[in-house]
Amino acid sequence: MPLLLVLALLRRSATALIALLLPTAVWLNLFGGLVADKSAPAATCPSPPTT
């Protein structure tokens, strides 16, 4: 991905830059918290009930 960013900047193509940054921004908005948040427990399944 950084290669595409460098190429877009070298060519100074606004379309290429937008085409790269827009999906990246959307992905980070949706999934960035999952990647950055290491304090959450690894398993999100509830524990089985104890009897």
Contacts in CASP RR format, 6 or more apart in sequence:
PFRMAT RR
TARGET T0000
AUTHOR 0000-0000-0000
METHOD contacts of the structure
MODEL  1
MPLLLVLALLRRSATALIALLLPTAVWLNLFGGLVADKSAPAATCPSPPT
T
1 20 0 8 1.000
1 24 0 8 1.000
4 16 0 8 1.000
4 20 0 8 1.000
5 17 0 8 1.000
5 20 0 8 1.000
7 16 0 8 1.000
8 16 0 8 1.000
8 17 0 8 1.000
8 19 0 8 1.000
8 20 0 8 1.000
9 17 0 8 1.000
END
